[in-house]
Amino acid sequence: MYRVWNFVASYSLLLIFGAVAALIWANIDPHGYHAFVDYPLLENRWVGKLEYGDGDGSYRVLTLHYLVNDMLMAFFFAIAAKEVWEAVILKNGALRGRKAATPLIATLGGMMGPIAVYLGMAVLFWPMKFPEVANGWAIPTATDIAFSYLVGRIVFGAGHPAVRFLLLLAIADDAAGLLILAIFYPSGDLAPEWLLLSVGAAITVYLLFNMLPRRLDRGNQLRPISTWVRRYLSFWPYAIAGAASWYGFQESGLHPALGLLPIVLAVPHADHAFGMFAEAEQYLSDLLNDIEHKLKYPVEVILFFFGLANAGVEFSAMGAPTWLVLAGLLIGKPLGIALFGWFAAGPMRLGLPVGMRTIDLVVVGCVAAIGFTVALFVASVAFEPGSIQDAAKMGALMSFGAALVSIIAGKLFRVEKQNI
């Protein structure tokens, strides 16, 4: 049985506290809040936002905002990538085989629908602002896995097949979101040659500390070399490779928060998937799961500071991007998921899980409309700091309203809870 409360408590409660603290602070003392978030911690030539001096050439400024969003959030996205990676490659992985086909197609609808609604409404209702708001098209494509899973259990019950369908959809949505960030939201001028550093670090650490020990131990059940590497080197080779990969992403112009993704693929992993949030995962001893366990508490603290550094929006900031993000999530998500899911289950004859009705796709879409964490992150990279970014962030924060919409939709469409 899944331990949803433990997951939400671990990865979401401190995030909420940070976001609420930021909202209160920004509306009581906006100047003090922004001075805190943008405080320059260090001026150097290696790490931080690229600036230019008065003759000394270029230099970087490390602010609290950069430290949280561009450096520390790399650990959060590494954990998300770990779940996606295992779902794709492991035996019984959630995103393998025919069982994942309908959720994957529904995920595509859950991204196309919000984009169409966001851009369509921008053209129809705010044509003069379209050039200013167009770059936020990806904000409403996000789904917050933890909160959506919690609301899904409230609406459907823990044993309903729609809850697992929602999980598969959310995993795939995370994977697509990482690709969108990497492709469409570079953090600066692209210098793809720097990605050779990231790729080289991943390949090197995989060959020397993953594949080579296993090959040398071939035919020996005691696996002495692999055991020595694991016991005495542990995660340190991957930490060093991770630092190199992160720096490569920063210099390449891709968002550095994605910098650990190549290294995740190189770490020794389990040989069987137990499912997201599965209790059994806490007993796995492979290095990838061990690293995730070690990151658990640091990531909790990181998410608190992420909420604190990004959710500080004045209520007066609400504007066109707020309503575009909300409409994309609350209208585009349910419509896209329901339409594409119906097409996959019906005309394509891929079917739905036993016990799940076609109308349940609409309710799943409402639950998936909770964007929050990733939507807030995308808003921070889609727009420069200012009124447009603040208004878009407000839309991401207000997507919590999808929880109430989901409960009402569940009642209207007569969802029968299944708690076993």
Secondary structure, DSSP 8 states (H G I E B T S, - for coil): -B-HHHHHHHHTHHHHHHHHHHHHHHHH-HHHHHHHHT-EEEEESSSSEEEE-SSS-EEEEEEHHHIIIIIIHHHHHHHHHHHHHHHHHSBT-TTSSGGGHHHHHHHHHHHHHHHHHHHHHHHHH-GGGHHHHGGGTTGGG---HHHHHHHHHHHH-TT-HHHHHHHHHHHHHHHHHHHHHHHH--SSS--GGGHHHHHHHHHHHHIIIIIHHHHHTTT-TT-HHHHHIIIIITTHHHHHHHHHHHHHHHHHTS-GGGTTHHHHTTS---SB---TTBGGGGG--SHHHHHHHHHHHHHHHHHHHHHHHH----GGG-SHHHHHHHHIIIIIHHHHHHHHHHHHHTTT-----TT--TTHHHHHHHHHT--HHHHHHHHHHHS-TTHHHHHHHHHHHHTTHHHHHHHHHHHHTT------
